[in-house]
Amino acid sequence: MHAQRRLDVADEPAAPPLPHPSRLERGAIGGDPFEVNCLARIRPPGQERRTDLRLIGDLFVPELSAVARRLFTSGLDAAQPRLNGSLTRQHIGELTEGLLDLLFPGWFNRHAQHSISLDLTRQALEQSRRKLSGCIDAALRIEAGPMLQAEALDAKRAAIEFLDGLPEIRQTLMDDARAACEGDPAARSVNEVVLAYPGFLAIAVYRLANRLHALSVPLVPRLMSEWAHSLTGIDIHPGATIGKRAFIDHGTGVVVGETAVIGHNVKLYHGVTLGATSTRHRRPTKRHPTIDNNVTVYAHATVLGGATVVGKNSVIGASVLVAESVAANSSITAERAQVVKSRELQP
C-alpha cells in the first residue's frame, strides 16, 4: 500500500514553471484572463503569497486606468459643477437630524446638549448654519433656474432667515403632536408621538423643508423631504401647504403633491394620495387638490386634480377615488364588498 502510494507520487508530472511576469500580459498566454489567474496562483515552494497578489494586481492596472479615464471624461459637461460632498444623502441626513435636535434637544440624538445652556444652543445653531450654508451654496451651483429670484440668493443670509423661524416651527410641531395624541387611541402621550410616530417625523421634516422652499432655496428642501421619505414611506413635497394640527396615522404610502393645500385639523391615513390628474403642466399651475379644515381621509383613498376641493368637516372613506369637488359636511364611501360564495369548513 505504502509502496503504491509512493509510486503514484513519483509518476506525477512536474508542475509547469511559472511564466515570467512579462509574459502574463493580455494575449501572452492565449488572452484568457481566467488562464492567467490560474497560472498566477501556481507558485514555487517558498515563494511568498504577496508576490502572487502583486502580480495579479499589476495585470489589470492598464485596464483599470483605461476605465478610470473613460469615467473621468465621459458625460461631463464643462458647465457641470464638481461637488464637494455637501449635497450627499448622508450630509443632508446629518443636517436634518441636527435641525431636529435643535427643535427637540436630546430626543433625536443622545449627544445633544443644547438644552443645558444658552451657549451650547448658540454653538449648535452656528454648526447648523455652516452646514446649511454649504448645502445652499452647492445647490445654487447646480440649479439656478425658475425657483430663484432675479437677484442672486445669498446662502448665508438664507440660512440665517431659516434658523430665525425655528421657534415658530417648534410650536407648530408641538400642536401637531398634540393633535396626533388626541386623534389616535393607541397614543399614550405626546412624547410617544414625537419619539415613535413616522407621521410626526415626516411632518416635522416637511415643516423645515417648507420654510426653505418659501425662501426660494433650490434642491435642499427636496433632498430633505426625500430623506424623510426613505425613513417613513411618506412622500410630502416641500412646496405643499399644510395647516396646523396635521396628523398622518400609520403613514406608509402617503403622497402629498407639490401644489396640494391641506387645511387645519386634517387627518390622513396610510396609502392616501393627493395627486394630479395630469403630469403635463408645470408650475405655477395648481395640479393637486385642496383639503379643507377638519377633514378625515381614510386609508388608500385618492383625491386628484387641482380644481378638486374637499369641503370642511367631510369624511373620505377608504379606497375611494375622488376626482371632483365634494361639498362641506359630506361623507364619501366606496361600495362595500359582497360575499359572492361562502364555503363551509368541514369539521
LOPA-194269 format. One record per residue (C-alpha): residue in one letter; chain; residue number from 1; x, z, y. Coordinates in Angstrom, 3 decimals. Each point is the difference from the previous one (the first is absolute). Layout:
@aa:A; ch:A; i:NUM; c1:X; c3:Z; c2:Y
...
//
This chain:
@aa:M; ch:A; i:1; c1:0.000; c3:0.000; c2:0.000
@aa:H; ch:A; i:2; c1:2.703; c3:1.008; c2:2.467
@aa:A; ch:A; i:3; c1:2.172; c3:-2.962; c2:-0.989
@aa:Q; ch:A; i:4; c1:-2.890; c3:-2.415; c2:0.579
@aa:R; ch:A; i:5; c1:-0.676; c3:1.506; c2:3.442
@aa:R; ch:A; i:6; c1:3.666; c3:-0.428; c2:0.988
@aa:L; ch:A; i:7; c1:-0.064; c3:-3.556; c2:-1.294
@aa:D; ch:A; i:8; c1:-3.036; c3:-0.796; c2:2.183
@aa:V; ch:A; i:9; c1:1.778; c3:1.318; c2:3.070
@aa:A; ch:A; i:10; c1:3.137; c3:-1.938; c2:-0.783
@aa:D; ch:A; i:11; c1:-1.943; c3:-3.244; c2:-0.465
@aa:E; ch:A; i:12; c1:-1.768; c3:0.255; c2:3.416
@aa:P; ch:A; i:13; c1:1.152; c3:-2.716; c2:2.406
@aa:A; ch:A; i:14; c1:1.920; c3:1.239; c2:2.995
@aa:A; ch:A; i:15; c1:-1.935; c3:0.236; c2:3.268
@aa:P; ch:A; i:16; c1:0.742; c3:-2.873; c2:2.364
@aa:P; ch:A; i:17; c1:2.279; c3:0.920; c2:2.863
@aa:L; ch:A; i:18; c1:-1.640; c3:0.813; c2:3.335
@aa:P; ch:A; i:19; c1:0.209; c3:-3.030; c2:2.273
@aa:H; ch:A; i:20; c1:2.064; c3:0.268; c2:3.096
@aa:P; ch:A; i:21; c1:-2.085; c3:1.142; c2:3.030
@aa:S; ch:A; i:22; c1:0.550; c3:-3.338; c2:1.692
@aa:R; ch:A; i:23; c1:-1.830; c3:-1.705; c2:-2.869
@aa:L; ch:A; i:24; c1:-3.065; c3:2.259; c2:0.311
@aa:E; ch:A; i:25; c1:-1.422; c3:-2.071; c2:2.803
@aa:R; ch:A; i:26; c1:-3.091; c3:-2.145; c2:-0.061
@aa:G; ch:A; i:27; c1:0.534; c3:-2.937; c2:-2.332
@aa:A; ch:A; i:28; c1:3.306; c3:1.289; c2:-1.464
@aa:I; ch:A; i:29; c1:-1.679; c3:0.968; c2:-3.273
@aa:G; ch:A; i:30; c1:-3.032; c3:-2.152; c2:-0.214
@aa:G; ch:A; i:31; c1:-1.565; c3:1.181; c2:3.259
@aa:D; ch:A; i:32; c1:-2.195; c3:2.549; c2:-1.801
@aa:P; ch:A; i:33; c1:-0.153; c3:3.349; c2:1.890
@aa:F; ch:A; i:34; c1:-1.209; c3:1.750; c2:-3.168
@aa:E; ch:A; i:35; c1:3.068; c3:-1.258; c2:-1.873
@aa:V; ch:A; i:36; c1:2.186; c3:1.177; c2:2.849
@aa:N; ch:A; i:37; c1:-1.514; c3:3.478; c2:-0.208
@aa:C; ch:A; i:38; c1:0.464; c3:0.152; c2:-3.768
@aa:L; ch:A; i:39; c1:3.655; c3:-0.960; c2:0.231
@aa:A; ch:A; i:40; c1:0.586; c3:2.342; c2:2.883
@aa:R; ch:A; i:41; c1:-1.217; c3:2.899; c2:-2.111
@aa:I; ch:A; i:42; c1:2.747; c3:-0.651; c2:-2.598
@aa:R; ch:A; i:43; c1:3.017; c3:1.992; c2:1.062
@aa:P; ch:A; i:44; c1:3.330; c3:0.606; c2:-1.755
@aa:P; ch:A; i:45; c1:0.623; c3:3.490; c2:-1.362
@aa:G; ch:A; i:46; c1:0.983; c3:2.438; c2:2.714
@aa:Q; ch:A; i:47; c1:-1.268; c3:-2.120; c2:2.886
@aa:E; ch:A; i:48; c1:-2.008; c3:2.059; c2:2.466
@aa:R; ch:A; i:49; c1:-3.747; c3:-0.758; c2:0.368
@aa:R; ch:A; i:50; c1:0.267; c3:-0.176; c2:3.773
@aa:T; ch:A; i:51; c1:2.133; c3:-3.116; c2:-0.362
@aa:D; ch:A; i:52; c1:-2.860; c3:-1.789; c2:-1.772
@aa:L; ch:A; i:53; c1:-2.546; c3:1.132; c2:2.563
@aa:R; ch:A; i:54; c1:2.190; c3:-1.196; c2:2.838
@aa:L; ch:A; i:55; c1:0.412; c3:-3.309; c2:-1.796
@aa:I; ch:A; i:56; c1:-3.758; c3:-0.426; c2:-0.423
@aa:G; ch:A; i:57; c1:-0.627; c3:0.962; c2:3.624
@aa:D; ch:A; i:58; c1:2.586; c3:-2.453; c2:1.271
@aa:L; ch:A; i:59; c1:-1.723; c3:-2.774; c2:-1.929
@aa:F; ch:A; i:60; c1:-3.052; c3:-0.033; c2:2.249
@aa:V; ch:A; i:61; c1:1.603; c3:0.597; c2:3.386
@aa:P; ch:A; i:62; c1:-0.169; c3:-3.696; c2:0.969
@aa:E; ch:A; i:63; c1:-3.628; c3:-0.274; c2:-1.097
@aa:L; ch:A; i:64; c1:-1.066; c3:3.170; c2:1.824
@aa:S; ch:A; i:65; c1:1.864; c3:-1.154; c2:3.086
@aa:A; ch:A; i:66; c1:-1.963; c3:-3.246; c2:-0.095
@aa:V; ch:A; i:67; c1:-3.302; c3:1.906; c2:-0.323
@aa:A; ch:A; i:68; c1:0.993; c3:2.299; c2:2.863
@aa:R; ch:A; i:69; c1:0.766; c3:-2.992; c2:2.190
@aa:R; ch:A; i:70; c1:-3.389; c3:-1.563; c2:-0.764
@aa:L; ch:A; i:71; c1:-1.863; c3:3.270; c2:0.663
@aa:F; ch:A; i:72; c1:1.829; c3:0.535; c2:3.259
@aa:T; ch:A; i:73; c1:-0.695; c3:-3.459; c2:1.361
@aa:S; ch:A; i:74; c1:-3.337; c3:-1.001; c2:-1.529
@aa:G; ch:A; i:75; c1:-3.232; c3:0.606; c2:1.879
@aa:L; ch:A; i:76; c1:1.608; c3:1.532; c2:3.075
@aa:D; ch:A; i:77; c1:-1.167; c3:-1.212; c2:3.376
@aa:A; ch:A; i:78; c1:2.324; c3:0.233; c2:2.952
@aa:A; ch:A; i:79; c1:-2.740; c3:1.867; c2:1.895
@aa:Q; ch:A; i:80; c1:-0.771; c3:2.360; c2:-2.882
@aa:P; ch:A; i:81; c1:1.246; c3:3.521; c2:0.755
@aa:R; ch:A; i:82; c1:2.311; c3:1.830; c2:-2.369
@aa:L; ch:A; i:83; c1:-1.548; c3:3.438; c2:-0.349
@aa:N; ch:A; i:84; c1:1.908; c3:3.233; c2:-0.393
@aa:G; ch:A; i:85; c1:-2.437; c3:1.751; c2:-2.346
@aa:S; ch:A; i:86; c1:-2.199; c3:1.506; c2:2.718
@aa:L; ch:A; i:87; c1:-3.147; c3:-1.580; c2:-1.435
@aa:T; ch:A; i:88; c1:0.405; c3:0.633; c2:-3.708
@aa:R; ch:A; i:89; c1:-2.887; c3:1.661; c2:-1.841
@aa:Q; ch:A; i:90; c1:2.230; c3:3.019; c2:-0.550
@aa:H; ch:A; i:91; c1:0.789; c3:0.300; c2:3.719
@aa:I; ch:A; i:92; c1:-3.671; c3:-0.407; c2:0.956
@aa:G; ch:A; i:93; c1:-0.921; c3:2.623; c2:-2.592
@aa:E; ch:A; i:94; c1:2.518; c3:2.457; c2:1.417
@aa:L; ch:A; i:95; c1:-1.284; c3:-0.650; c2:3.531
@aa:T; ch:A; i:96; c1:-3.626; c3:0.522; c2:-1.029
@aa:E; ch:A; i:97; c1:0.753; c3:3.161; c2:-1.964
@aa:G; ch:A; i:98; c1:1.895; c3:1.355; c2:2.999
@aa:L; ch:A; i:99; c1:-2.990; c3:-0.629; c2:2.250
@aa:L; ch:A; i:100; c1:-2.337; c3:1.684; c2:-2.499
@aa:D; ch:A; i:101; c1:2.374; c3:2.973; c2:-0.067
@aa:L; ch:A; i:102; c1:-0.271; c3:0.236; c2:3.778
@aa:L; ch:A; i:103; c1:-3.791; c3:0.081; c2:-0.273
@aa:F; ch:A; i:104; c1:-0.065; c3:2.458; c2:-2.908
@aa:P; ch:A; i:105; c1:3.335; c3:1.878; c2:-0.159
@aa:G; ch:A; i:106; c1:0.885; c3:1.061; c2:-3.524
@aa:W; ch:A; i:107; c1:-2.988; c3:-1.760; c2:-1.596
@aa:F; ch:A; i:108; c1:1.671; c3:-3.281; c2:-0.890
@aa:N; ch:A; i:109; c1:3.682; c3:0.986; c2:-0.109
@aa:R; ch:A; i:110; c1:1.363; c3:3.305; c2:-1.233
@aa:H; ch:A; i:111; c1:2.969; c3:-0.317; c2:2.353
@aa:A; ch:A; i:112; c1:-2.171; c3:-0.258; c2:3.114
@aa:Q; ch:A; i:113; c1:0.726; c3:2.891; c2:2.364
@aa:H; ch:A; i:114; c1:-1.661; c3:-1.319; c2:3.159
@aa:S; ch:A; i:115; c1:-2.481; c3:2.862; c2:0.274
@aa:I; ch:A; i:116; c1:2.723; c3:2.664; c2:0.161
@aa:S; ch:A; i:117; c1:1.071; c3:-0.680; c2:3.573
@aa:L; ch:A; i:118; c1:-0.572; c3:-2.310; c2:2.923
@aa:D; ch:A; i:119; c1:3.608; c3:-1.206; c2:-0.154
@aa:L; ch:A; i:120; c1:-0.351; c3:-1.109; c2:-3.625
@aa:T; ch:A; i:121; c1:-3.213; c3:-1.841; c2:0.864
@aa:R; ch:A; i:122; c1:1.817; c3:-1.766; c2:2.834
@aa:Q; ch:A; i:123; c1:2.839; c3:-0.960; c2:-2.346
@aa:A; ch:A; i:124; c1:-2.452; c3:-1.407; c2:-2.552
@aa:L; ch:A; i:125; c1:-1.690; c3:-2.028; c2:2.734
@aa:E; ch:A; i:126; c1:3.335; c3:-1.425; c2:1.115
@aa:Q; ch:A; i:127; c1:0.862; c3:-0.983; c2:-3.561
@aa:S; ch:A; i:128; c1:-3.339; c3:-1.769; c2:-0.394
@aa:R; ch:A; i:129; c1:0.458; c3:-1.679; c2:3.374
@aa:R; ch:A; i:130; c1:3.339; c3:-1.468; c2:-1.041
@aa:K; ch:A; i:131; c1:-1.365; c3:-1.255; c2:-3.329
@aa:L; ch:A; i:132; c1:-3.108; c3:-1.460; c2:1.591
@aa:S; ch:A; i:133; c1:1.967; c3:-1.671; c2:2.803
@aa:G; ch:A; i:134; c1:2.250; c3:-1.629; c2:-2.584
@aa:C; ch:A; i:135; c1:-3.004; c3:-1.265; c2:-1.957
@aa:I; ch:A; i:136; c1:-1.695; c3:-1.401; c2:3.107
@aa:D; ch:A; i:137; c1:3.209; c3:-1.654; c2:1.148
@aa:A; ch:A; i:138; c1:0.439; c3:-1.683; c2:-3.401
@aa:A; ch:A; i:139; c1:-3.653; c3:-1.090; c2:-0.025
@aa:L; ch:A; i:140; c1:0.361; c3:-1.543; c2:3.457
@aa:R; ch:A; i:141; c1:2.899; c3:-2.099; c2:-1.276
@aa:I; ch:A; i:142; c1:-2.182; c3:-1.302; c2:-2.828
@aa:E; ch:A; i:143; c1:-3.345; c3:-0.457; c2:1.722
@aa:A; ch:A; i:144; c1:-0.336; c3:-0.953; c2:3.620
@aa:G; ch:A; i:145; c1:-3.406; c3:-1.560; c2:-0.426
@aa:P; ch:A; i:146; c1:-3.585; c3:0.378; c2:1.150
@aa:M; ch:A; i:147; c1:-0.154; c3:3.804; c2:-0.181
@aa:L; ch:A; i:148; c1:2.625; c3:0.445; c2:2.685
@aa:Q; ch:A; i:149; c1:-0.815; c3:0.084; c2:3.687
@aa:A; ch:A; i:150; c1:1.572; c3:-2.387; c2:2.449
@aa:E; ch:A; i:151; c1:2.714; c3:2.458; c2:0.921
@aa:A; ch:A; i:152; c1:2.370; c3:1.160; c2:-2.712
@aa:L; ch:A; i:153; c1:-0.984; c3:3.196; c2:-1.798
@aa:D; ch:A; i:154; c1:2.458; c3:2.851; c2:0.527
@aa:A; ch:A; i:155; c1:0.624; c3:1.577; c2:-3.408
@aa:K; ch:A; i:156; c1:1.096; c3:3.388; c2:1.387
@aa:R; ch:A; i:157; c1:-2.889; c3:0.236; c2:2.455
@aa:A; ch:A; i:158; c1:-2.511; c3:-1.026; c2:-2.698
@aa:A; ch:A; i:159; c1:1.357; c3:2.726; c2:-2.312
@aa:I; ch:A; i:160; c1:-0.407; c3:2.640; c2:2.731
@aa:E; ch:A; i:161; c1:-3.557; c3:-1.126; c2:0.784
@aa:F; ch:A; i:162; c1:-0.855; c3:0.137; c2:-3.695
@aa:L; ch:A; i:163; c1:1.392; c3:3.504; c2:-0.484
@aa:D; ch:A; i:164; c1:-1.890; c3:1.171; c2:3.083
@aa:G; ch:A; i:165; c1:-3.249; c3:-0.518; c2:-1.931
@aa:L; ch:A; i:166; c1:0.920; c3:2.074; c2:-3.071
@aa:P; ch:A; i:167; c1:-1.861; c3:3.193; c2:1.086
@aa:E; ch:A; i:168; c1:-3.261; c3:-1.957; c2:0.379
@aa:I; ch:A; i:169; c1:0.548; c3:-1.730; c2:-3.336
@aa:R; ch:A; i:170; c1:0.496; c3:3.382; c2:-1.677
@aa:Q; ch:A; i:171; c1:-3.292; c3:1.285; c2:1.414
@aa:T; ch:A; i:172; c1:-1.855; c3:-3.109; c2:-1.174
@aa:L; ch:A; i:173; c1:1.484; c3:0.353; c2:-3.467
@aa:M; ch:A; i:174; c1:-1.061; c3:3.623; c2:-0.233
@aa:D; ch:A; i:175; c1:-3.557; c3:-1.137; c2:0.760
@aa:D; ch:A; i:176; c1:0.356; c3:-2.617; c2:-2.746
@aa:A; ch:A; i:177; c1:1.150; c3:2.681; c2:-2.453
@aa:R; ch:A; i:178; c1:-2.938; c3:2.258; c2:0.883
@aa:A; ch:A; i:179; c1:-2.424; c3:-2.901; c2:-0.494
@aa:A; ch:A; i:180; c1:1.499; c3:-0.645; c2:-3.439
@aa:C; ch:A; i:181; c1:-0.278; c3:3.657; c2:-0.946
@aa:E; ch:A; i:182; c1:-3.630; c3:0.134; c2:1.125
@aa:G; ch:A; i:183; c1:-0.915; c3:-3.297; c2:-1.663
@aa:D; ch:A; i:184; c1:1.616; c3:0.541; c2:-3.399
@aa:P; ch:A; i:185; c1:-1.386; c3:2.801; c2:-2.214
@aa:A; ch:A; i:186; c1:3.263; c3:-0.083; c2:-1.990
@aa:A; ch:A; i:187; c1:2.119; c3:0.922; c2:3.027
@aa:R; ch:A; i:188; c1:0.896; c3:3.690; c2:0.098
@aa:S; ch:A; i:189; c1:1.622; c3:0.043; c2:3.432
@aa:V; ch:A; i:190; c1:1.274; c3:-2.086; c2:2.886
@aa:N; ch:A; i:191; c1:3.516; c3:0.718; c2:-1.249
@aa:E; ch:A; i:192; c1:-0.803; c3:-1.632; c2:-3.340
@aa:V; ch:A; i:193; c1:-1.215; c3:-3.115; c2:1.799
@aa:V; ch:A; i:194; c1:3.200; c3:-0.287; c2:2.047
@aa:L; ch:A; i:195; c1:2.282; c3:0.603; c2:-2.964
@aa:A; ch:A; i:196; c1:-1.757; c3:-1.842; c2:-2.814
@aa:Y; ch:A; i:197; c1:-2.500; c3:-2.607; c2:1.187
@aa:P; ch:A; i:198; c1:1.242; c3:-3.614; c2:0.026
@aa:G; ch:A; i:199; c1:-2.787; c3:-0.926; c2:2.406
@aa:F; ch:A; i:200; c1:1.300; c3:2.468; c2:2.542
@aa:L; ch:A; i:201; c1:3.573; c3:-1.291; c2:-0.350
@aa:A; ch:A; i:202; c1:-1.185; c3:-3.579; c2:0.509
@aa:I; ch:A; i:203; c1:-1.970; c3:0.941; c2:3.117
@aa:A; ch:A; i:204; c1:2.907; c3:2.048; c2:1.363
@aa:V; ch:A; i:205; c1:2.389; c3:-2.924; c2:-0.297
@aa:Y; ch:A; i:206; c1:-2.664; c3:-2.318; c2:1.407
@aa:R; ch:A; i:207; c1:-0.369; c3:2.142; c2:3.132
@aa:L; ch:A; i:208; c1:3.776; c3:-0.078; c2:0.551
@aa:A; ch:A; i:209; c1:0.191; c3:-3.740; c2:-0.619
@aa:N; ch:A; i:210; c1:-3.060; c3:-0.696; c2:2.136
@aa:R; ch:A; i:211; c1:1.610; c3:1.654; c2:3.020
@aa:L; ch:A; i:212; c1:3.096; c3:-2.168; c2:-0.421
@aa:H; ch:A; i:213; c1:-2.255; c3:-3.039; c2:-0.342
@aa:A; ch:A; i:214; c1:-1.736; c3:0.940; c2:3.259
@aa:L; ch:A; i:215; c1:3.423; c3:0.050; c2:1.685
@aa:S; ch:A; i:216; c1:0.539; c3:-3.625; c2:-1.146
@aa:V; ch:A; i:217; c1:2.816; c3:0.985; c2:-2.348
@aa:P; ch:A; i:218; c1:0.417; c3:-2.842; c2:-2.532
@aa:L; ch:A; i:219; c1:0.473; c3:0.310; c2:-3.756
@aa:V; ch:A; i:220; c1:0.794; c3:3.744; c2:-0.161
@aa:P; ch:A; i:221; c1:-3.684; c3:1.102; c2:-0.119
@aa:R; ch:A; i:222; c1:-0.698; c3:-2.440; c2:-2.822
@aa:L; ch:A; i:223; c1:2.989; c3:1.217; c2:-1.990
@aa:M; ch:A; i:224; c1:-1.167; c3:3.594; c2:0.418
@aa:S; ch:A; i:225; c1:-3.482; c3:-0.935; c2:-1.218
@aa:E; ch:A; i:226; c1:1.461; c3:-1.798; c2:-3.006
@aa:W; ch:A; i:227; c1:2.127; c3:3.066; c2:-0.785
@aa:A; ch:A; i:228; c1:-3.188; c3:2.084; c2:-0.151
@aa:H; ch:A; i:229; c1:-1.747; c3:-2.772; c2:-1.934
@aa:S; ch:A; i:230; c1:2.645; c3:0.108; c2:-2.722
@aa:L; ch:A; i:231; c1:-0.431; c3:3.775; c2:-0.354
@aa:T; ch:A; i:232; c1:-3.781; c3:0.299; c2:0.191
@aa:G; ch:A; i:233; c1:-1.485; c3:-3.371; c2:-0.951
@aa:I; ch:A; i:234; c1:-1.832; c3:0.012; c2:3.367
@aa:D; ch:A; i:235; c1:0.609; c3:-2.989; c2:2.258
@aa:I; ch:A; i:236; c1:-0.854; c3:0.627; c2:3.673
@aa:H; ch:A; i:237; c1:1.224; c3:-2.502; c2:2.543
@aa:P; ch:A; i:238; c1:1.504; c3:1.782; c2:3.030
@aa:G; ch:A; i:239; c1:-2.116; c3:-2.166; c2:2.317
@aa:A; ch:A; i:240; c1:-3.286; c3:1.396; c2:-1.348
@aa:T; ch:A; i:241; c1:-1.995; c3:2.472; c2:2.101
@aa:I; ch:A; i:242; c1:-0.980; c3:3.246; c2:-1.743
@aa:G; ch:A; i:243; c1:-1.916; c3:2.777; c2:1.753
@aa:K; ch:A; i:244; c1:0.247; c3:3.757; c2:-0.383
@aa:R; ch:A; i:245; c1:-0.695; c3:2.022; c2:-3.136
@aa:A; ch:A; i:246; c1:0.746; c3:-2.890; c2:-2.350
@aa:F; ch:A; i:247; c1:-0.022; c3:0.695; c2:-3.736
@aa:I; ch:A; i:248; c1:1.102; c3:-2.242; c2:-2.865
@aa:D; ch:A; i:249; c1:-0.970; c3:1.593; c2:-3.321
@aa:H; ch:A; i:250; c1:2.186; c3:-0.813; c2:-3.041
@aa:G; ch:A; i:251; c1:1.113; c3:-3.076; c2:1.880
@aa:T; ch:A; i:252; c1:1.652; c3:-2.313; c2:-2.508
@aa:G; ch:A; i:253; c1:-0.777; c3:-3.621; c2:0.841
@aa:V; ch:A; i:254; c1:-1.385; c3:0.559; c2:3.497
@aa:V; ch:A; i:255; c1:0.740; c3:-2.915; c2:2.349
@aa:V; ch:A; i:256; c1:-0.636; c3:0.151; c2:3.760
@aa:G; ch:A; i:257; c1:0.729; c3:-3.211; c2:1.891
@aa:E; ch:A; i:258; c1:1.770; c3:-0.432; c2:3.316
@aa:T; ch:A; i:259; c1:-3.077; c3:-0.418; c2:2.224
@aa:A; ch:A; i:260; c1:-2.276; c3:2.453; c2:-1.819
@aa:V; ch:A; i:261; c1:-1.624; c3:2.665; c2:2.172
@aa:I; ch:A; i:262; c1:-0.984; c3:3.326; c2:-1.594
@aa:G; ch:A; i:263; c1:-1.923; c3:2.596; c2:1.979
@aa:H; ch:A; i:264; c1:0.041; c3:3.801; c2:-0.185
@aa:N; ch:A; i:265; c1:-0.874; c3:2.034; c2:-3.103
@aa:V; ch:A; i:266; c1:0.276; c3:-2.961; c2:-2.393
@aa:K; ch:A; i:267; c1:0.676; c3:0.519; c2:-3.702
@aa:L; ch:A; i:268; c1:1.448; c3:-2.737; c2:-2.211
@aa:Y; ch:A; i:269; c1:0.344; c3:0.245; c2:-3.765
@aa:H; ch:A; i:270; c1:2.510; c3:-1.703; c2:-2.291
@aa:G; ch:A; i:271; c1:-0.044; c3:-3.760; c2:-0.309
@aa:V; ch:A; i:272; c1:-1.772; c3:-0.603; c2:3.331
@aa:T; ch:A; i:273; c1:0.955; c3:-3.216; c2:1.792
@aa:L; ch:A; i:274; c1:-0.607; c3:-0.629; c2:3.688
@aa:G; ch:A; i:275; c1:1.065; c3:-3.616; c2:-0.016
@aa:A; ch:A; i:276; c1:-0.333; c3:-3.415; c2:1.567
@aa:T; ch:A; i:277; c1:-2.210; c3:-2.862; c2:-1.101
@aa:S; ch:A; i:278; c1:2.712; c3:-2.505; c2:0.873
@aa:T; ch:A; i:279; c1:3.779; c3:0.023; c2:0.369
@aa:R; ch:A; i:280; c1:0.122; c3:-3.058; c2:2.271
@aa:H; ch:A; i:281; c1:-0.322; c3:1.883; c2:3.269
@aa:R; ch:A; i:282; c1:2.866; c3:1.705; c2:1.763
@aa:R; ch:A; i:283; c1:0.018; c3:2.729; c2:2.608
@aa:P; ch:A; i:284; c1:-1.662; c3:0.860; c2:2.245
@aa:T; ch:A; i:285; c1:-3.066; c3:-1.075; c2:-2.031
@aa:K; ch:A; i:286; c1:-1.867; c3:2.963; c2:-1.485
@aa:R; ch:A; i:287; c1:-0.040; c3:-0.712; c2:-3.722
@aa:H; ch:A; i:288; c1:-0.921; c3:3.377; c2:-1.492
@aa:P; ch:A; i:289; c1:-3.197; c3:2.078; c2:0.183
@aa:T; ch:A; i:290; c1:-1.040; c3:2.943; c2:2.164
@aa:I; ch:A; i:291; c1:-1.082; c3:3.242; c2:-1.670
@aa:D; ch:A; i:292; c1:-1.940; c3:2.246; c2:2.387
@aa:N; ch:A; i:293; c1:0.013; c3:3.798; c2:0.133
@aa:N; ch:A; i:294; c1:-1.039; c3:2.224; c2:-2.920
@aa:V; ch:A; i:295; c1:0.058; c3:-2.790; c2:-2.620
@aa:T; ch:A; i:296; c1:0.871; c3:0.495; c2:-3.669
@aa:V; ch:A; i:297; c1:1.290; c3:-2.953; c2:-2.019
@aa:Y; ch:A; i:298; c1:0.102; c3:0.689; c2:-3.730
@aa:A; ch:A; i:299; c1:2.443; c3:-1.221; c2:-2.619
@aa:H; ch:A; i:300; c1:0.864; c3:-3.704; c2:-0.274
@aa:A; ch:A; i:301; c1:-2.401; c3:-1.063; c2:2.734
@aa:T; ch:A; i:302; c1:1.115; c3:-3.034; c2:2.007
@aa:V; ch:A; i:303; c1:-0.913; c3:-0.574; c2:3.644
@aa:L; ch:A; i:304; c1:1.074; c3:-3.359; c2:1.411
@aa:G; ch:A; i:305; c1:0.047; c3:-1.837; c2:3.313
@aa:G; ch:A; i:306; c1:0.859; c3:0.655; c2:3.610
@aa:A; ch:A; i:307; c1:-3.635; c3:-0.228; c2:1.109
@aa:T; ch:A; i:308; c1:-1.185; c3:2.446; c2:-2.667
@aa:V; ch:A; i:309; c1:-0.999; c3:3.416; c2:1.335
@aa:V; ch:A; i:310; c1:-1.094; c3:2.894; c2:-2.206
@aa:G; ch:A; i:311; c1:-2.250; c3:2.165; c2:2.163
@aa:K; ch:A; i:312; c1:0.505; c3:3.729; c2:0.458
@aa:N; ch:A; i:313; c1:-1.168; c3:2.509; c2:-2.612
@aa:S; ch:A; i:314; c1:-0.180; c3:-2.723; c2:-2.674
@aa:V; ch:A; i:315; c1:1.027; c3:0.210; c2:-3.644
@aa:I; ch:A; i:316; c1:1.527; c3:-2.960; c2:-1.847
@aa:G; ch:A; i:317; c1:-0.308; c3:0.461; c2:-3.740
@aa:A; ch:A; i:318; c1:2.642; c3:-0.616; c2:-2.632
@aa:S; ch:A; i:319; c1:0.973; c3:-3.603; c2:-0.814
@aa:V; ch:A; i:320; c1:-2.196; c3:-1.430; c2:2.750
@aa:L; ch:A; i:321; c1:1.027; c3:-3.165; c2:1.838
@aa:V; ch:A; i:322; c1:-0.985; c3:0.040; c2:3.678
@aa:A; ch:A; i:323; c1:0.574; c3:-3.176; c2:2.017
@aa:E; ch:A; i:324; c1:-2.563; c3:0.484; c2:2.788
@aa:S; ch:A; i:325; c1:-0.838; c3:2.833; c2:2.357
@aa:V; ch:A; i:326; c1:-1.856; c3:3.092; c2:-1.196
@aa:A; ch:A; i:327; c1:-2.393; c3:1.912; c2:2.262
@aa:A; ch:A; i:328; c1:0.625; c3:3.636; c2:0.828
@aa:N; ch:A; i:329; c1:-1.256; c3:2.640; c2:-2.456
@aa:S; ch:A; i:330; c1:-0.070; c3:-2.509; c2:-2.867
@aa:S; ch:A; i:331; c1:0.790; c3:0.514; c2:-3.671
@aa:I; ch:A; i:332; c1:1.341; c3:-3.030; c2:-1.870
@aa:T; ch:A; i:333; c1:0.275; c3:0.159; c2:-3.776
@aa:A; ch:A; i:334; c1:0.759; c3:-2.474; c2:-2.751
@aa:E; ch:A; i:335; c1:-2.472; c3:-0.647; c2:-2.799
@aa:R; ch:A; i:336; c1:0.440; c3:2.579; c2:-2.693
@aa:A; ch:A; i:337; c1:1.296; c3:-1.095; c2:-3.397
@aa:Q; ch:A; i:338; c1:-2.575; c3:-0.247; c2:-2.776
@aa:V; ch:A; i:339; c1:0.538; c3:0.750; c2:-3.657
@aa:V; ch:A; i:340; c1:-0.471; c3:-3.294; c2:-1.817
@aa:K; ch:A; i:341; c1:0.560; c3:1.236; c2:-3.516
@aa:S; ch:A; i:342; c1:0.338; c3:3.487; c2:-1.420
@aa:R; ch:A; i:343; c1:1.661; c3:0.542; c2:-3.325
@aa:E; ch:A; i:344; c1:-0.803; c3:3.214; c2:-1.823
@aa:L; ch:A; i:345; c1:2.980; c3:1.680; c2:-1.608
@aa:Q; ch:A; i:346; c1:-0.248; c3:0.640; c2:-3.719
@aa:P; ch:A; i:347; c1:0.391; c3:3.662; c2:-1.050
//
